[in-house]
Amino acid sequence: MNTGNISERLKQRRTELCLSQSAVAKSAGITQQSVQAIEAGETKRPRHIVEISLALKCAPEYLLYGTKAPKQSS
């Protein structure tokens, strides 16, 4: 279980999937600047967490709290 914060978990998961901030943003229907703000720690509770988790193929709880390990990418 990852004990970091949402910014660290989002960036780690994005990197594991070889996705850019822009790719995650486009898939989640938000701006790249929104993804950057989360990764920079400026946004602690993003409104579009469900959409972001779908883009990153993981549970929202994983991004928010570090629970429920992300699904393995195929």
N, CA, C and O of each residue as an XYZ file, in Angstrom:
296
protein
N       0.841     -1.177      0.000
C       0.000      0.000      0.000
C       0.885      1.239      0.000
O       1.848      1.332      0.762
N       0.555      2.157     -0.838
C       1.318      3.402     -0.938
C       0.873      4.352      0.159
O      -0.316      4.653      0.275
N       1.811      4.827      0.962
C       1.460      5.714      2.059
C       1.690      7.179      1.721
O       1.584      8.035      2.600
N       1.998      7.482      0.484
C       2.204      8.868      0.064
C       0.890      9.631      0.042
O      -0.105      9.193      0.619
N       0.896     10.757     -0.617
C      -0.327     11.545     -0.730
C      -0.885     11.439     -2.148
O      -0.304     10.781     -3.012
N      -2.011     12.092     -2.369
C      -2.686     11.980     -3.671
C      -1.770     12.424     -4.812
O      -1.772     11.811     -5.879
N      -0.998     13.471     -4.599
C      -0.130     13.956     -5.676
C       0.916     12.907     -6.050
O       1.193     12.696     -7.231
N       1.493     12.252     -5.047
C       2.496     11.225     -5.322
C       1.882      9.995     -5.977
O       2.452      9.426     -6.909
N       0.705      9.587     -5.479
C       0.055      8.406     -6.060
C      -0.388      8.658     -7.497
O      -0.231      7.782     -8.348
N      -0.937      9.835     -7.783
C      -1.361     10.147     -9.145
C      -0.165     10.129    -10.091
O      -0.217      9.517    -11.158
N       0.898     10.795     -9.700
C       2.078     10.846    -10.568
C       2.688      9.458    -10.752
O       3.087      9.099    -11.860
N       2.762      8.678     -9.673
C       3.325      7.336     -9.772
C       2.488      6.470    -10.713
O       3.030      5.771    -11.569
N       1.173      6.521    -10.549
C       0.300      5.706    -11.396
C       0.372      6.161    -12.857
O       0.423      5.332    -13.765
N       0.376      7.465    -13.077
C       0.479      8.001    -14.438
C       1.770      7.530    -15.088
O       1.776      7.144    -16.257
N       2.860      7.561    -14.337
C       4.165      7.139    -14.849
C       4.177      5.636    -15.146
O       4.721      5.202    -16.161
N       3.572      4.847    -14.252
C       3.488      3.397    -14.476
C       2.787      3.071    -15.792
O       3.150      2.118    -16.482
N       1.781      3.871    -16.129
C       1.019      3.638    -17.355
C       1.611      4.357    -18.568
O       1.047      4.308    -19.661
N       2.752      5.024    -18.369
C       3.429      5.762    -19.440
C       2.504      6.797    -20.080
O       2.456      6.928    -21.303
N       1.774      7.526    -19.244
C       0.859      8.553    -19.729
C       1.382      9.939    -19.396
O       2.013     10.139    -18.358
N       1.123     10.878    -20.263
C       1.461     12.276    -19.989
C       0.327     12.911    -19.179
O      -0.773     12.363    -19.103
N       0.603     14.056    -18.583
C      -0.444     14.800    -17.897
C      -1.564     15.134    -18.876
O      -2.741     15.051    -18.526
N      -1.208     15.505    -20.085
C      -2.197     15.847    -21.108
C      -3.080     14.664    -21.458
O      -4.285     14.829    -21.646
N      -2.504     13.478    -21.548
C      -3.277     12.286    -21.882
C      -4.273     11.952    -20.775
O      -5.424     11.612    -21.050
N      -3.829     12.050    -19.534
C      -4.731     11.803    -18.403
C      -5.850     12.837    -18.406
O      -7.021     12.497    -18.235
N      -5.484     14.092    -18.602
C      -6.466     15.173    -18.601
C      -7.512     14.972    -19.695
O      -8.710     15.113    -19.448
N      -7.062     14.648    -20.885
C      -7.988     14.453    -22.009
C      -8.941     13.302    -21.719
O     -10.142     13.412    -21.963
N      -8.416     12.211    -21.205
C      -9.231     11.046    -20.895
C     -10.234     11.337    -19.778
O     -11.347     10.811    -19.787
N      -9.839     12.178    -18.814
C     -10.695     12.510    -17.672
C     -11.621     13.697    -17.949
O     -12.518     13.983    -17.157
N     -11.406     14.382    -19.066
C     -12.248     15.520    -19.406
C     -11.944     16.775    -18.599
O     -12.825     17.593    -18.335
N     -10.675     16.908    -18.213
C     -10.228     18.087    -17.462
C      -9.022     18.689    -18.179
O      -8.587     18.169    -19.207
N      -8.489     19.768    -17.649
C      -7.334     20.398    -18.279
C      -6.031     19.797    -17.760
O      -5.978     19.236    -16.665
N      -4.987     19.929    -18.568
C      -3.659     19.491    -18.145
C      -3.231     20.268    -16.909
O      -2.544     19.727    -16.043
N      -3.627     21.525    -16.820
C      -3.273     22.349    -15.662
C      -3.898     21.800    -14.382
O      -3.315     21.918    -13.305
N      -5.078     21.203    -14.497
C      -5.713     20.583    -13.327
C      -4.905     19.387    -12.841
O      -4.703     19.212    -11.639
N      -4.445     18.570    -13.776
C      -3.613     17.416    -13.411
C      -2.312     17.905    -12.787
O      -1.862     17.356    -11.782
N      -1.708     18.927    -13.372
C      -0.466     19.478    -12.838
C      -0.673     20.008    -11.422
O       0.189     19.823    -10.563
N      -1.802     20.663    -11.170
C      -2.080     21.215     -9.842
C      -2.211     20.112     -8.797
O      -1.776     20.278     -7.657
N      -2.806     18.993     -9.184
C      -2.918     17.862     -8.253
C      -1.536     17.294     -7.962
O      -1.189     17.061     -6.804
N      -0.747     17.070     -9.010
C       0.595     16.520     -8.825
C       1.499     17.455     -8.038
O       2.405     16.999     -7.340
N       1.264     18.756     -8.143
C       2.072     19.736     -7.403
C       1.610     19.889     -5.957
O       2.244     20.596     -5.173
N       0.506     19.228     -5.601
C       0.004     19.317     -4.242
C      -0.873     20.532     -3.986
O      -1.223     20.814     -2.841
N      -1.229     21.250     -5.041
C      -2.066     22.448     -4.893
C      -3.542     22.093     -4.749
O      -4.311     22.868     -4.180
N      -3.943     20.932     -5.257
C      -5.326     20.465     -5.163
C      -5.319     19.171     -4.362
O      -4.730     18.176     -4.786
N      -5.971     19.182     -3.207
C      -5.964     18.006     -2.327
C      -7.149     17.073     -2.557
O      -7.022     15.861     -2.383
N      -8.309     17.626     -2.948
C      -9.523     16.830     -3.159
C     -10.156     17.203     -4.494
O     -11.131     17.955     -4.529
N      -9.613     16.688     -5.588
C     -10.132     17.052     -6.914
C     -11.587     16.634     -7.105
O     -12.011     15.564     -6.667
N     -12.337     17.509     -7.770
C     -13.757     17.247     -8.038
C     -13.956     16.088     -8.999
O     -14.970     15.393     -8.924
N     -13.034     15.871     -9.878
C     -13.179     14.855    -10.934
C     -12.371     13.594    -10.622
O     -11.788     12.983    -11.518
N     -12.343     13.213     -9.350
C     -11.523     12.074     -8.940
C     -11.965     10.777     -9.610
O     -11.125      9.940     -9.937
N     -13.260     10.597     -9.818
C     -13.745      9.370    -10.466
C     -13.242      9.306    -11.902
O     -12.755      8.268    -12.349
N     -13.359     10.411    -12.619
C     -12.897     10.444    -14.006
C     -11.378     10.238    -14.092
O     -10.888      9.543    -14.981
N     -10.653     10.844    -13.167
C      -9.192     10.677    -13.142
C      -8.838      9.224    -12.850
O      -7.947      8.660    -13.486
N      -9.528      8.621    -11.894
C      -9.234      7.223    -11.558
C      -9.539      6.301    -12.744
O      -8.819      5.329    -12.973
N     -10.594      6.599    -13.490
C     -10.876      5.799    -14.688
C      -9.756      5.949    -15.717
O      -9.349      4.970    -16.343
N      -9.266      7.156    -15.887
C      -8.167      7.391    -16.827
C      -6.903      6.650    -16.399
O      -6.109      6.217    -17.234
N      -6.729      6.510    -15.084
C      -5.535      5.849    -14.546
C      -5.770      4.374    -14.214
O      -4.889      3.702    -13.678
N      -6.972      3.877    -14.540
C      -7.309      2.468    -14.329
C      -7.065      2.030    -12.889
O      -6.414      1.018    -12.632
N      -7.601      2.813    -11.962
C      -7.482      2.478    -10.548
C      -8.715      2.975     -9.809
O      -9.515      3.732    -10.358
N      -8.861      2.552     -8.577
C      -9.996      2.977     -7.757
C      -9.776      4.398     -7.243
O      -8.643      4.778     -6.948
N     -10.844      5.183     -7.134
C     -10.707      6.530     -6.558
C     -10.101      6.487     -5.157
O      -9.339      7.374     -4.773
N     -10.447      5.446     -4.397
C      -9.920      5.312     -3.032
C      -8.407      5.186     -3.020
O      -7.743      5.654     -2.095
N      -7.864      4.550     -4.052
C      -6.408      4.427     -4.127
C      -5.766      5.810     -4.255
O      -4.805      6.120     -3.551
N      -6.295      6.626     -5.142
C      -5.718      7.960     -5.324
C      -5.898      8.821     -4.076
O      -4.974      9.519     -3.659
N      -7.083      8.769     -3.487
C      -7.373      9.626     -2.343
C      -6.678      9.173     -1.060
O      -6.111      9.987     -0.331
N      -6.726      7.858     -0.790
C      -6.285      7.372      0.519
C      -5.167      6.328      0.482
O      -4.620      5.973      1.525
N      -4.832      5.846     -0.688
C      -3.798      4.816     -0.773
C      -4.327      3.421     -0.493
O      -3.547      2.489     -0.295
N      -5.665      3.265     -0.475
C      -6.268      1.956     -0.249
C      -6.715      1.387     -1.579
O      -6.799      2.106     -2.575
N      -7.000      0.102     -1.595
C      -7.388     -0.588     -2.833
C      -6.308     -0.402     -3.899
O      -6.326      0.567     -4.658
N      -5.401     -1.316     -3.938
C      -4.297     -1.249     -4.884
C      -4.809     -1.074     -6.311
O      -5.869     -1.593     -6.660
N      -4.057     -0.342     -7.136
C      -4.485     -0.165     -8.523
C      -4.507     -1.483     -9.262
O      -3.745     -2.396     -8.944
N      -5.385     -1.584    -10.252
C      -5.447     -2.760    -11.112
C      -4.173     -2.829    -11.935
O      -3.559     -1.809    -12.246
N      -3.794     -4.034    -12.277
C      -2.637     -4.209    -13.140
C      -2.978     -3.741    -14.542
O      -4.052     -4.047    -15.061
N      -2.075     -3.006    -15.148
C      -2.322     -2.551    -16.523
C      -2.143     -3.742    -17.465
O      -1.328     -4.632    -17.225
N      -2.923     -3.730    -18.536
C      -2.823     -4.843    -19.486
C      -2.103     -4.431    -20.729
O      -1.928     -5.241    -21.638
